[in-house]
Amino acid sequence: MKYSTSVLDIIGQTPLVKISNGCSHGGPLILGKLEFFNPGGSIKDRMASHILQKAVKEGKLQKGDTVIDNSSGNTGVAMAMVASVLGLKAIVTVPDKTSKEKIDLIRSYGAEVIITPSDVDHEDPRGCYMTAINMAQKHGYFHMNQYHNQDNVMAHYMTTGPEIWRDTDGKITHFVAGIGTGGTFSGTVRFLKEKNPALMAIAVDPVGSIFAEYIKTRKVGHAGAYKVEGIGSDTVTEALHPQLVDEVITVKDSDAFDTARDLARQEGISVGGSAGGAVWAARKAAEKLDDNAVMIVIVADSGTRYLSKCFNDIWMKEQGFLKETREVL
Ligand code: PMP
């Protein structure tokens, strides 16, 4: 018999699948690393499993304890899934722009969800981040602290990076990933650059986020609003190591959503908006590259998490994103 004793053992080892590069002649090979193959449906399974299992091993967490973090949704799902396996209670604070699919999914694992306003400052006590910190302090909960925890970075240094190096036979030349906490980018790139210092690392940031300007100037500007979930930030995070970024490409919501929709319709790969943005950026970078380049793009989660958002024509129309003229029912 061949089986795993825990759902945590089947996290990682996600497949690479070719995605069209959008170039008119030749151009690089673009491979999507499909992180929705993880049991919790996103890249965040790697981090939650690493941080919480390590804390249990170190005696910082025991059965029955409560873990808390703020999340754009996927960390919440991952944390709730891992907590259920390890016998922990989970509380997730999410911004009110988080899709209903993700909120329902977090609750389905038995976790508690606290919905907080998106349109307040990072330091505002009503917001997602401060609510998690204040509750952790007040009740002695374990704060996973994904935005600043270096174990978030380590999870990708130990798994995502080595998998990509192995599966491309060391032929990867370009790595492309959206940055939310920055953990995926920093850990994976640190590993890959140790193997090949010439690797080009491209970070993808939504218009409105502070990361792009911070990476270029180390200055923190004003944050604006954007609809894409999981990437971008209104504050600097310690999980992002900006010195590892060779290029940062900013993406508009409409390009991220259109690309996600096109990938499902034209290539049969249903991806979320952040992956749509990452593929859009990869194709933009691909225009300048020759046939020998091998680009890996992180596809953080699947379109099934956004059926009420960018895959819903009415929502797209309400947001002013729908370009097509076909009738919206
Ligand atoms: N895309 C999605 C959909 C996500 O949920 C996340 C995690 N916030 C990311 C991309 C970015 O990953 P990271 O936090 O490791 O930068």
py3Dmol code that shows the C-alpha trace and the ligand (Angstrom):
import py3Dmol

protein = """\
ATOM      1  CA  MET A   1       0.000   0.000   0.000  1.00  0.00           C
ATOM      2  CA  LYS A   2       1.173   3.513  -0.754  1.00  0.00           C
ATOM      3  CA  TYR A   3      -0.257   6.265   1.412  1.00  0.00           C
ATOM      4  CA  SER A   4       0.599   9.277   3.592  1.00  0.00           C
ATOM      5  CA  THR A   5      -0.160   9.241   7.289  1.00  0.00           C
ATOM      6  CA  SER A   6      -1.004  12.939   7.399  1.00  0.00           C
ATOM      7  CA  VAL A   7      -2.220  15.560   4.962  1.00  0.00           C
ATOM      8  CA  LEU A   8       0.855  17.582   6.024  1.00  0.00           C
ATOM      9  CA  ASP A   9       3.094  15.006   4.323  1.00  0.00           C
ATOM     10  CA  ILE A  10       1.628  15.774   0.902  1.00  0.00           C
ATOM     11  CA  ILE A  11       2.443  19.502   0.977  1.00  0.00           C
ATOM     12  CA  GLY A  12       4.884  20.566  -1.754  1.00  0.00           C
ATOM     13  CA  GLN A  13       6.310  18.618  -4.746  1.00  0.00           C
ATOM     14  CA  THR A  14       3.959  20.659  -6.965  1.00  0.00           C
ATOM     15  CA  PRO A  15       4.147  20.253 -10.763  1.00  0.00           C
ATOM     16  CA  LEU A  16       5.630  22.568 -13.396  1.00  0.00           C
ATOM     17  CA  VAL A  17       3.380  23.105 -16.426  1.00  0.00           C
ATOM     18  CA  LYS A  18       4.167  25.026 -19.609  1.00  0.00           C
ATOM     19  CA  ILE A  19       2.307  28.302 -20.082  1.00  0.00           C
ATOM     20  CA  SER A  20       2.358  30.126 -23.430  1.00  0.00           C
ATOM     21  CA  ASN A  21       4.880  32.969 -23.423  1.00  0.00           C
ATOM     22  CA  GLY A  22       2.815  35.350 -25.536  1.00  0.00           C
ATOM     23  CA  CYS A  23       5.847  36.120 -27.760  1.00  0.00           C
ATOM     24  CA  SER A  24       5.193  36.284 -31.491  1.00  0.00           C
ATOM     25  CA  HIS A  25       8.417  34.383 -32.386  1.00  0.00           C
ATOM     26  CA  GLY A  26      10.155  31.861 -30.142  1.00  0.00           C
ATOM     27  CA  GLY A  27      10.994  33.339 -26.781  1.00  0.00           C
ATOM     28  CA  PRO A  28      11.643  31.684 -23.436  1.00  0.00           C
ATOM     29  CA  LEU A  29      10.063  28.615 -21.914  1.00  0.00           C
ATOM     30  CA  ILE A  30       7.607  29.744 -19.221  1.00  0.00           C
ATOM     31  CA  LEU A  31       6.671  27.130 -16.644  1.00  0.00           C
ATOM     32  CA  GLY A  32       4.027  27.711 -13.984  1.00  0.00           C
ATOM     33  CA  LYS A  33       4.641  26.059 -10.617  1.00  0.00           C
ATOM     34  CA  LEU A  34       1.089  25.087  -9.727  1.00  0.00           C
ATOM     35  CA  GLU A  35       0.809  25.626  -5.986  1.00  0.00           C
ATOM     36  CA  PHE A  36      -2.921  24.926  -5.969  1.00  0.00           C
ATOM     37  CA  PHE A  37      -1.904  21.245  -5.936  1.00  0.00           C
ATOM     38  CA  ASN A  38      -1.134  21.661  -2.227  1.00  0.00           C
ATOM     39  CA  PRO A  39      -3.800  20.058   0.018  1.00  0.00           C
ATOM     40  CA  GLY A  40      -4.978  23.430   1.356  1.00  0.00           C
ATOM     41  CA  GLY A  41      -5.050  24.755  -2.215  1.00  0.00           C
ATOM     42  CA  SER A  42      -2.271  27.351  -2.086  1.00  0.00           C
ATOM     43  CA  ILE A  43       1.407  28.114  -1.629  1.00  0.00           C
ATOM     44  CA  LYS A  44       0.748  29.097   1.990  1.00  0.00           C
ATOM     45  CA  ASP A  45       0.504  25.451   3.116  1.00  0.00           C
ATOM     46  CA  ARG A  46       4.305  25.303   2.993  1.00  0.00           C
ATOM     47  CA  MET A  47       4.750  28.179   5.428  1.00  0.00           C
ATOM     48  CA  ALA A  48       1.970  27.298   7.902  1.00  0.00           C
ATOM     49  CA  SER A  49       3.091  23.681   8.109  1.00  0.00           C
ATOM     50  CA  HIS A  50       6.758  24.623   8.616  1.00  0.00           C
ATOM     51  CA  ILE A  51       6.134  27.315  11.253  1.00  0.00           C
ATOM     52  CA  LEU A  52       3.551  25.425  13.305  1.00  0.00           C
ATOM     53  CA  GLN A  53       5.306  22.027  13.210  1.00  0.00           C
ATOM     54  CA  LYS A  54       8.571  23.706  14.242  1.00  0.00           C
ATOM     55  CA  ALA A  55       6.839  25.507  17.126  1.00  0.00           C
ATOM     56  CA  VAL A  56       5.336  22.205  18.318  1.00  0.00           C
ATOM     57  CA  LYS A  57       8.750  20.493  18.133  1.00  0.00           C
ATOM     58  CA  GLU A  58      10.347  23.347  20.098  1.00  0.00           C
ATOM     59  CA  GLY A  59       7.634  23.086  22.770  1.00  0.00           C
ATOM     60  CA  LYS A  60       6.272  26.580  21.999  1.00  0.00           C
ATOM     61  CA  LEU A  61       2.880  25.106  21.076  1.00  0.00           C
ATOM     62  CA  GLN A  62       0.879  22.327  22.668  1.00  0.00           C
ATOM     63  CA  LYS A  63      -2.366  20.562  21.789  1.00  0.00           C
ATOM     64  CA  GLY A  64      -5.330  22.802  22.601  1.00  0.00           C
ATOM     65  CA  ASP A  65      -3.336  26.044  22.215  1.00  0.00           C
ATOM     66  CA  THR A  66      -4.642  28.824  19.960  1.00  0.00           C
ATOM     67  CA  VAL A  67      -2.784  30.206  16.935  1.00  0.00           C
ATOM     68  CA  ILE A  68      -3.676  33.508  15.283  1.00  0.00           C
ATOM     69  CA  ASP A  69      -2.600  35.471  12.222  1.00  0.00           C
ATOM     70  CA  ASN A  70      -3.826  38.121   9.848  1.00  0.00           C
ATOM     71  CA  SER A  71      -4.255  36.870   6.321  1.00  0.00           C
ATOM     72  CA  SER A  72      -5.583  37.756   2.885  1.00  0.00           C
ATOM     73  CA  GLY A  73      -7.206  34.323   3.084  1.00  0.00           C
ATOM     74  CA  ASN A  74      -4.814  31.621   1.924  1.00  0.00           C
ATOM     75  CA  THR A  75      -2.664  31.738   5.059  1.00  0.00           C
ATOM     76  CA  GLY A  76      -5.864  31.443   7.038  1.00  0.00           C
ATOM     77  CA  VAL A  77      -6.897  28.331   5.099  1.00  0.00           C
ATOM     78  CA  ALA A  78      -3.414  26.816   5.495  1.00  0.00           C
ATOM     79  CA  MET A  79      -3.188  27.706   9.195  1.00  0.00           C
ATOM     80  CA  ALA A  80      -6.668  26.285   9.850  1.00  0.00           C
ATOM     81  CA  MET A  81      -5.803  23.053   8.008  1.00  0.00           C
ATOM     82  CA  VAL A  82      -2.483  22.568   9.841  1.00  0.00           C
ATOM     83  CA  ALA A  83      -4.063  23.520  13.194  1.00  0.00           C
ATOM     84  CA  SER A  84      -6.728  20.864  12.703  1.00  0.00           C
ATOM     85  CA  VAL A  85      -4.055  18.171  12.145  1.00  0.00           C
ATOM     86  CA  LEU A  86      -1.979  19.321  15.138  1.00  0.00           C
ATOM     87  CA  GLY A  87      -4.943  19.683  17.517  1.00  0.00           C
ATOM     88  CA  LEU A  88      -4.683  23.481  17.775  1.00  0.00           C
ATOM     89  CA  LYS A  89      -7.383  26.157  17.654  1.00  0.00           C
ATOM     90  CA  ALA A  90      -7.028  28.787  14.913  1.00  0.00           C
ATOM     91  CA  ILE A  91      -8.264  32.384  14.659  1.00  0.00           C
ATOM     92  CA  VAL A  92      -7.803  34.296  11.402  1.00  0.00           C
ATOM     93  CA  THR A  93      -8.277  38.038  10.912  1.00  0.00           C
ATOM     94  CA  VAL A  94      -9.010  38.920   7.278  1.00  0.00           C
ATOM     95  CA  PRO A  95      -9.634  42.213   5.441  1.00  0.00           C
ATOM     96  CA  ASP A  96     -13.209  42.678   4.238  1.00  0.00           C
ATOM     97  CA  LYS A  97     -12.141  42.414   0.570  1.00  0.00           C
ATOM     98  CA  THR A  98     -11.332  38.701   1.078  1.00  0.00           C
ATOM     99  CA  SER A  99     -13.393  36.426  -1.167  1.00  0.00           C
ATOM    100  CA  LYS A 100     -16.350  34.574   0.362  1.00  0.00           C
ATOM    101  CA  GLU A 101     -14.906  31.293  -0.922  1.00  0.00           C
ATOM    102  CA  LYS A 102     -11.776  31.739   1.199  1.00  0.00           C
ATOM    103  CA  ILE A 103     -13.681  32.822   4.331  1.00  0.00           C
ATOM    104  CA  ASP A 104     -16.073  29.843   4.066  1.00  0.00           C
ATOM    105  CA  LEU A 105     -13.130  27.506   3.513  1.00  0.00           C
ATOM    106  CA  ILE A 106     -11.299  28.748   6.636  1.00  0.00           C
ATOM    107  CA  ARG A 107     -14.474  28.167   8.669  1.00  0.00           C
ATOM    108  CA  SER A 108     -14.901  24.700   7.150  1.00  0.00           C
ATOM    109  CA  TYR A 109     -11.686  23.615   8.918  1.00  0.00           C
ATOM    110  CA  GLY A 110     -13.205  24.707  12.237  1.00  0.00           C
ATOM    111  CA  ALA A 111     -11.309  27.983  12.568  1.00  0.00           C
ATOM    112  CA  GLU A 112     -12.752  31.318  13.675  1.00  0.00           C
ATOM    113  CA  VAL A 113     -12.704  34.207  11.169  1.00  0.00           C
ATOM    114  CA  ILE A 114     -12.720  37.878  12.193  1.00  0.00           C
ATOM    115  CA  ILE A 115     -13.510  40.267   9.322  1.00  0.00           C
ATOM    116  CA  THR A 116     -11.803  43.668   9.595  1.00  0.00           C
ATOM    117  CA  PRO A 117     -12.071  46.876   7.495  1.00  0.00           C
ATOM    118  CA  SER A 118      -9.644  47.073   4.499  1.00  0.00           C
ATOM    119  CA  ASP A 119      -9.660  50.864   4.283  1.00  0.00           C
ATOM    120  CA  VAL A 120      -7.802  51.652   7.526  1.00  0.00           C
ATOM    121  CA  ASP A 121      -4.086  52.242   8.202  1.00  0.00           C
ATOM    122  CA  HIS A 122      -1.738  49.396   9.006  1.00  0.00           C
ATOM    123  CA  GLU A 123      -1.367  50.632  12.602  1.00  0.00           C
ATOM    124  CA  ASP A 124      -5.121  51.135  13.108  1.00  0.00           C
ATOM    125  CA  PRO A 125      -6.380  48.880  15.940  1.00  0.00           C
ATOM    126  CA  ARG A 126      -9.493  48.006  13.885  1.00  0.00           C
ATOM    127  CA  GLY A 127      -7.370  46.618  11.005  1.00  0.00           C
ATOM    128  CA  CYS A 128      -6.413  43.051  10.240  1.00  0.00           C
ATOM    129  CA  TYR A 129      -2.819  43.245  11.476  1.00  0.00           C
ATOM    130  CA  MET A 130      -3.331  45.063  14.778  1.00  0.00           C
ATOM    131  CA  THR A 131      -6.420  42.985  15.639  1.00  0.00           C
ATOM    132  CA  ALA A 132      -4.286  39.815  15.414  1.00  0.00           C
ATOM    133  CA  ILE A 133      -1.422  41.343  17.427  1.00  0.00           C
ATOM    134  CA  ASN A 134      -3.683  42.756  20.137  1.00  0.00           C
ATOM    135  CA  MET A 135      -5.648  39.516  20.530  1.00  0.00           C
ATOM    136  CA  ALA A 136      -2.404  37.471  20.695  1.00  0.00           C
ATOM    137  CA  GLN A 137      -1.056  39.763  23.418  1.00  0.00           C
ATOM    138  CA  LYS A 138      -4.263  39.908  25.399  1.00  0.00           C
ATOM    139  CA  HIS A 139      -4.976  36.156  25.405  1.00  0.00           C
ATOM    140  CA  GLY A 140      -1.455  34.695  25.063  1.00  0.00           C
ATOM    141  CA  TYR A 141      -2.151  33.181  21.620  1.00  0.00           C
ATOM    142  CA  PHE A 142       0.702  32.059  19.353  1.00  0.00           C
ATOM    143  CA  HIS A 143       1.053  34.763  16.680  1.00  0.00           C
ATOM    144  CA  MET A 144       2.285  33.128  13.460  1.00  0.00           C
ATOM    145  CA  ASN A 145       3.396  36.569  12.249  1.00  0.00           C
ATOM    146  CA  GLN A 146       3.752  35.613   8.583  1.00  0.00           C
ATOM    147  CA  TYR A 147       4.818  39.102   7.458  1.00  0.00           C
ATOM    148  CA  HIS A 148       7.917  39.250   9.636  1.00  0.00           C
ATOM    149  CA  ASN A 149       8.691  35.657  10.591  1.00  0.00           C
ATOM    150  CA  GLN A 150      11.939  34.387   9.024  1.00  0.00           C
ATOM    151  CA  ASP A 151      10.573  30.836   9.261  1.00  0.00           C
ATOM    152  CA  ASN A 152       8.177  31.888   6.487  1.00  0.00           C
ATOM    153  CA  VAL A 153      11.258  32.559   4.312  1.00  0.00           C
ATOM    154  CA  MET A 154      12.897  29.307   5.477  1.00  0.00           C
ATOM    155  CA  ALA A 155       9.894  27.214   4.405  1.00  0.00           C
ATOM    156  CA  HIS A 156      10.584  28.249   0.790  1.00  0.00           C
ATOM    157  CA  TYR A 157      14.373  28.046   1.123  1.00  0.00           C
ATOM    158  CA  MET A 158      13.908  24.423   2.231  1.00  0.00           C
ATOM    159  CA  THR A 159      11.204  23.310  -0.223  1.00  0.00           C
ATOM    160  CA  THR A 160      10.154  25.619  -3.104  1.00  0.00           C
ATOM    161  CA  GLY A 161      13.707  26.528  -4.158  1.00  0.00           C
ATOM    162  CA  PRO A 162      15.127  22.960  -4.124  1.00  0.00           C
ATOM    163  CA  GLU A 163      12.074  21.593  -5.989  1.00  0.00           C
ATOM    164  CA  ILE A 164      12.494  24.161  -8.790  1.00  0.00           C
ATOM    165  CA  TRP A 165      16.249  23.540  -9.052  1.00  0.00           C
ATOM    166  CA  ARG A 166      15.706  19.768  -9.221  1.00  0.00           C
ATOM    167  CA  ASP A 167      12.756  19.835 -11.643  1.00  0.00           C
ATOM    168  CA  THR A 168      14.482  22.191 -14.110  1.00  0.00           C
ATOM    169  CA  ASP A 169      17.790  20.252 -13.899  1.00  0.00           C
ATOM    170  CA  GLY A 170      19.346  23.527 -12.772  1.00  0.00           C
ATOM    171  CA  LYS A 171      18.338  25.205 -16.072  1.00  0.00           C
ATOM    172  CA  ILE A 172      16.143  27.931 -14.546  1.00  0.00           C
ATOM    173  CA  THR A 173      17.350  31.398 -15.630  1.00  0.00           C
ATOM    174  CA  HIS A 174      14.455  33.606 -14.394  1.00  0.00           C
ATOM    175  CA  PHE A 175      12.180  33.370 -11.360  1.00  0.00           C
ATOM    176  CA  VAL A 176       8.932  35.352 -11.208  1.00  0.00           C
ATOM    177  CA  ALA A 177       6.660  35.631  -8.146  1.00  0.00           C
ATOM    178  CA  GLY A 178       4.132  38.036  -6.687  1.00  0.00           C
ATOM    179  CA  ILE A 179       5.063  39.414  -3.278  1.00  0.00           C
ATOM    180  CA  GLY A 180       2.590  39.538  -0.376  1.00  0.00           C
ATOM    181  CA  THR A 181       4.671  38.849   2.690  1.00  0.00           C
ATOM    182  CA  GLY A 182       7.669  38.297   0.379  1.00  0.00           C
ATOM    183  CA  GLY A 183       8.355  34.894   1.975  1.00  0.00           C
ATOM    184  CA  THR A 184       7.938  32.849  -1.209  1.00  0.00           C
ATOM    185  CA  PHE A 185      10.166  35.214  -3.174  1.00  0.00           C
ATOM    186  CA  SER A 186      12.921  35.639  -0.577  1.00  0.00           C
ATOM    187  CA  GLY A 187      13.295  31.983   0.414  1.00  0.00           C
ATOM    188  CA  THR A 188      13.111  30.580  -3.105  1.00  0.00           C
ATOM    189  CA  VAL A 189      15.438  33.202  -4.608  1.00  0.00           C
ATOM    190  CA  ARG A 190      17.978  32.871  -1.806  1.00  0.00           C
ATOM    191  CA  PHE A 191      18.235  29.141  -2.497  1.00  0.00           C
ATOM    192  CA  LEU A 192      18.346  29.525  -6.289  1.00  0.00           C
ATOM    193  CA  LYS A 193      20.958  32.313  -6.208  1.00  0.00           C
ATOM    194  CA  GLU A 194      23.189  30.186  -3.987  1.00  0.00           C
ATOM    195  CA  LYS A 195      23.033  27.568  -6.767  1.00  0.00           C
ATOM    196  CA  ASN A 196      23.363  30.084  -9.614  1.00  0.00           C
ATOM    197  CA  PRO A 197      24.273  33.702  -8.751  1.00  0.00           C
ATOM    198  CA  ALA A 198      23.334  34.754 -12.318  1.00  0.00           C
ATOM    199  CA  LEU A 199      19.661  33.882 -11.748  1.00  0.00           C
ATOM    200  CA  MET A 200      17.357  36.839 -12.479  1.00  0.00           C
ATOM    201  CA  ALA A 201      14.708  37.317  -9.801  1.00  0.00           C
ATOM    202  CA  ILE A 202      11.609  39.293 -10.809  1.00  0.00           C
ATOM    203  CA  ALA A 203       9.141  40.442  -8.147  1.00  0.00           C
ATOM    204  CA  VAL A 204       5.548  41.311  -9.079  1.00  0.00           C
ATOM    205  CA  ASP A 205       3.678  44.003  -7.177  1.00  0.00           C
ATOM    206  CA  PRO A 206       0.185  45.464  -7.746  1.00  0.00           C
ATOM    207  CA  VAL A 207      -0.230  49.150  -8.590  1.00  0.00           C
ATOM    208  CA  GLY A 208      -1.110  50.795  -5.242  1.00  0.00           C
ATOM    209  CA  SER A 209       1.254  48.672  -3.127  1.00  0.00           C
ATOM    210  CA  ILE A 210       4.325  50.267  -1.503  1.00  0.00           C
ATOM    211  CA  PHE A 211       6.738  47.425  -2.379  1.00  0.00           C
ATOM    212  CA  ALA A 212       7.846  48.530  -5.878  1.00  0.00           C
ATOM    213  CA  GLU A 213       8.957  51.983  -4.744  1.00  0.00           C
ATOM    214  CA  TYR A 214      10.502  50.554  -1.567  1.00  0.00           C
ATOM    215  CA  ILE A 215      12.531  48.026  -3.556  1.00  0.00           C
ATOM    216  CA  LYS A 216      13.839  50.727  -5.892  1.00  0.00           C
ATOM    217  CA  THR A 217      14.463  53.557  -3.381  1.00  0.00           C
ATOM    218  CA  ARG A 218      14.066  52.019   0.110  1.00  0.00           C
ATOM    219  CA  LYS A 219      11.432  54.710   0.707  1.00  0.00           C
ATOM    220  CA  VAL A 220       7.887  53.921   1.825  1.00  0.00           C
ATOM    221  CA  GLY A 221       5.309  55.866  -0.163  1.00  0.00           C
ATOM    222  CA  HIS A 222       1.549  56.142   0.170  1.00  0.00           C
ATOM    223  CA  ALA A 223      -0.472  53.001  -0.362  1.00  0.00           C
ATOM    224  CA  GLY A 224      -3.423  53.021  -2.735  1.00  0.00           C
ATOM    225  CA  ALA A 225      -6.330  50.617  -3.228  1.00  0.00           C
ATOM    226  CA  TYR A 226      -6.211  47.519  -5.408  1.00  0.00           C
ATOM    227  CA  LYS A 227      -8.515  44.525  -5.771  1.00  0.00           C
ATOM    228  CA  VAL A 228      -6.102  41.691  -6.430  1.00  0.00           C
ATOM    229  CA  GLU A 229      -5.720  39.467  -3.346  1.00  0.00           C
ATOM    230  CA  GLY A 230      -2.582  38.008  -1.792  1.00  0.00           C
ATOM    231  CA  ILE A 231       0.042  40.380  -3.186  1.00  0.00           C
ATOM    232  CA  GLY A 232       1.091  43.939  -2.370  1.00  0.00           C
ATOM    233  CA  SER A 233       1.374  45.656   0.989  1.00  0.00           C
ATOM    234  CA  ASP A 234       0.837  48.990   2.691  1.00  0.00           C
ATOM    235  CA  THR A 235       3.884  48.466   4.880  1.00  0.00           C
ATOM    236  CA  VAL A 236       7.406  47.022   4.715  1.00  0.00           C
ATOM    237  CA  THR A 237       7.666  43.350   5.671  1.00  0.00           C
ATOM    238  CA  GLU A 238      10.705  41.565   7.078  1.00  0.00           C
ATOM    239  CA  ALA A 239       9.911  38.466   5.026  1.00  0.00           C
ATOM    240  CA  LEU A 240      10.794  40.448   1.896  1.00  0.00           C
ATOM    241  CA  HIS A 241      14.564  40.692   1.398  1.00  0.00           C
ATOM    242  CA  PRO A 242      14.720  43.543  -1.133  1.00  0.00           C
ATOM    243  CA  GLN A 243      18.412  43.022  -1.965  1.00  0.00           C
ATOM    244  CA  LEU A 244      17.405  39.761  -3.719  1.00  0.00           C
ATOM    245  CA  VAL A 245      15.174  41.564  -6.249  1.00  0.00           C
ATOM    246  CA  ASP A 246      16.729  42.156  -9.699  1.00  0.00           C
ATOM    247  CA  GLU A 247      13.616  43.652 -11.258  1.00  0.00           C
ATOM    248  CA  VAL A 248      10.189  44.628  -9.978  1.00  0.00           C
ATOM    249  CA  ILE A 249       7.221  44.741 -12.352  1.00  0.00           C
ATOM    250  CA  THR A 250       3.999  46.469 -11.316  1.00  0.00           C
ATOM    251  CA  VAL A 251       0.703  45.065 -12.512  1.00  0.00           C
ATOM    252  CA  LYS A 252      -2.738  46.640 -12.774  1.00  0.00           C
ATOM    253  CA  ASP A 253      -5.780  44.788 -11.400  1.00  0.00           C
ATOM    254  CA  SER A 254      -7.320  44.630 -14.874  1.00  0.00           C
ATOM    255  CA  ASP A 255      -4.222  42.970 -16.426  1.00  0.00           C
ATOM    256  CA  ALA A 256      -3.994  40.475 -13.545  1.00  0.00           C
ATOM    257  CA  PHE A 257      -7.690  39.539 -13.811  1.00  0.00           C
ATOM    258  CA  ASP A 258      -7.771  39.419 -17.643  1.00  0.00           C
ATOM    259  CA  THR A 259      -4.722  37.134 -17.690  1.00  0.00           C
ATOM    260  CA  ALA A 260      -6.250  34.822 -15.065  1.00  0.00           C
ATOM    261  CA  ARG A 261      -9.459  34.580 -17.115  1.00  0.00           C
ATOM    262  CA  ASP A 262      -7.544  33.984 -20.359  1.00  0.00           C
ATOM    263  CA  LEU A 263      -5.431  31.219 -18.801  1.00  0.00           C
ATOM    264  CA  ALA A 264      -8.573  29.293 -17.858  1.00  0.00           C
ATOM    265  CA  ARG A 265     -10.242  29.796 -21.239  1.00  0.00           C
ATOM    266  CA  GLN A 266      -7.229  29.380 -23.502  1.00  0.00           C
ATOM    267  CA  GLU A 267      -4.946  26.965 -21.655  1.00  0.00           C
ATOM    268  CA  GLY A 268      -7.279  25.139 -19.254  1.00  0.00           C
ATOM    269  CA  ILE A 269      -5.357  26.394 -16.223  1.00  0.00           C
ATOM    270  CA  SER A 270      -7.605  28.081 -13.671  1.00  0.00           C
ATOM    271  CA  VAL A 271      -5.543  30.467 -11.549  1.00  0.00           C
ATOM    272  CA  GLY A 272      -6.190  33.262  -9.058  1.00  0.00           C
ATOM    273  CA  GLY A 273      -5.648  36.978  -9.744  1.00  0.00           C
ATOM    274  CA  SER A 274      -2.167  37.083  -8.213  1.00  0.00           C
ATOM    275  CA  ALA A 275      -1.017  34.288 -10.534  1.00  0.00           C
ATOM    276  CA  GLY A 276      -2.674  36.130 -13.426  1.00  0.00           C
ATOM    277  CA  GLY A 277      -0.558  39.153 -12.501  1.00  0.00           C
ATOM    278  CA  ALA A 278       2.610  37.065 -12.216  1.00  0.00           C
ATOM    279  CA  VAL A 279       2.037  35.458 -15.634  1.00  0.00           C
ATOM    280  CA  TRP A 280       1.310  38.885 -17.162  1.00  0.00           C
ATOM    281  CA  ALA A 281       4.630  40.152 -15.753  1.00  0.00           C
ATOM    282  CA  ALA A 282       6.510  37.030 -16.887  1.00  0.00           C
ATOM    283  CA  ARG A 283       5.211  37.528 -20.434  1.00  0.00           C
ATOM    284  CA  LYS A 284       6.243  41.185 -20.322  1.00  0.00           C
ATOM    285  CA  ALA A 285       9.770  40.219 -19.242  1.00  0.00           C
ATOM    286  CA  ALA A 286       9.790  37.404 -21.839  1.00  0.00           C
ATOM    287  CA  GLU A 287       9.519  39.911 -24.694  1.00  0.00           C
ATOM    288  CA  LYS A 288      13.159  40.904 -24.093  1.00  0.00           C
ATOM    289  CA  LEU A 289      14.501  37.349 -23.711  1.00  0.00           C
ATOM    290  CA  ASP A 290      15.762  34.730 -26.146  1.00  0.00           C
ATOM    291  CA  ASP A 291      14.742  31.099 -26.631  1.00  0.00           C
ATOM    292  CA  ASN A 292      17.266  29.743 -24.118  1.00  0.00           C
ATOM    293  CA  ALA A 293      15.726  31.435 -21.086  1.00  0.00           C
ATOM    294  CA  VAL A 294      13.742  29.242 -18.685  1.00  0.00           C
ATOM    295  CA  MET A 295      11.296  31.169 -16.501  1.00  0.00           C
ATOM    296  CA  ILE A 296       9.477  29.741 -13.521  1.00  0.00           C
ATOM    297  CA  VAL A 297       6.342  31.585 -12.421  1.00  0.00           C
ATOM    298  CA  ILE A 298       4.661  30.898  -9.107  1.00  0.00           C
ATOM    299  CA  VAL A 299       0.953  30.144  -9.519  1.00  0.00           C
ATOM    300  CA  ALA A 300      -0.042  30.722  -5.891  1.00  0.00           C
ATOM    301  CA  ASP A 301      -3.627  29.462  -5.973  1.00  0.00           C
ATOM    302  CA  SER A 302      -6.527  28.498  -8.210  1.00  0.00           C
ATOM    303  CA  GLY A 303      -9.399  30.366  -9.823  1.00  0.00           C
ATOM    304  CA  THR A 304     -11.874  28.333  -7.752  1.00  0.00           C
ATOM    305  CA  ARG A 305     -11.095  30.729  -4.875  1.00  0.00           C
ATOM    306  CA  TYR A 306     -12.373  33.677  -6.924  1.00  0.00           C
ATOM    307  CA  LEU A 307     -15.548  32.433  -8.610  1.00  0.00           C
ATOM    308  CA  SER A 308     -17.436  35.330  -7.005  1.00  0.00           C
ATOM    309  CA  LYS A 309     -14.704  37.810  -7.982  1.00  0.00           C
ATOM    310  CA  CYS A 310     -12.654  37.945 -11.199  1.00  0.00           C
ATOM    311  CA  PHE A 311     -14.411  34.896 -12.676  1.00  0.00           C
ATOM    312  CA  ASN A 312     -17.808  36.488 -12.119  1.00  0.00           C
ATOM    313  CA  ASP A 313     -18.849  38.728 -15.022  1.00  0.00           C
ATOM    314  CA  ILE A 314     -21.199  40.792 -12.872  1.00  0.00           C
ATOM    315  CA  TRP A 315     -18.465  41.541 -10.322  1.00  0.00           C
ATOM    316  CA  MET A 316     -16.014  42.348 -13.122  1.00  0.00           C
ATOM    317  CA  LYS A 317     -18.547  44.696 -14.691  1.00  0.00           C
ATOM    318  CA  GLU A 318     -19.343  46.412 -11.370  1.00  0.00           C
ATOM    319  CA  GLN A 319     -15.615  47.008 -10.841  1.00  0.00           C
ATOM    320  CA  GLY A 320     -15.278  48.421 -14.365  1.00  0.00           C
ATOM    321  CA  PHE A 321     -12.896  45.638 -15.449  1.00  0.00           C
ATOM    322  CA  LEU A 322     -14.953  43.779 -18.041  1.00  0.00           C
ATOM    323  CA  LYS A 323     -13.722  44.683 -21.506  1.00  0.00           C
ATOM    324  CA  GLU A 324     -15.789  42.152 -23.407  1.00  0.00           C
ATOM    325  CA  THR A 325     -19.093  43.167 -24.929  1.00  0.00           C
ATOM    326  CA  ARG A 326     -20.826  39.821 -24.324  1.00  0.00           C
ATOM    327  CA  GLU A 327     -24.056  40.040 -22.420  1.00  0.00           C
ATOM    328  CA  VAL A 328     -23.789  39.962 -18.654  1.00  0.00           C
ATOM    329  CA  LEU A 329     -26.810  38.196 -17.165  1.00  0.00           C
TER     330      LEU A 329
END
"""
ligand_1 = """\
16
PMP
N -0.668 35.031 -4.172
C -1.640 34.690 -3.302
C -3.006 34.383 -3.819
C -1.360 34.662 -1.930
O -2.327 34.317 -1.057
C -0.055 35.004 -1.485
C 0.225 35.009 -0.012
N -0.067 36.251 0.610
C 0.917 35.373 -2.429
C 0.571 35.357 -3.767
C 2.280 35.870 -2.045
O 3.045 34.997 -1.275
P 4.022 35.561 -0.165
O 3.194 35.978 1.001
O 4.900 34.401 0.167
O 4.778 36.724 -0.722
"""
view = py3Dmol.view(width=600, height=400)
view.addModel(protein, "pdb")
view.setStyle({"model": 0}, {"cartoon": {"style": "trace"}})
view.addModel(ligand_1, "xyz")
view.setStyle({"model": 1}, {"stick": {}})
view.zoomTo()
view.show()
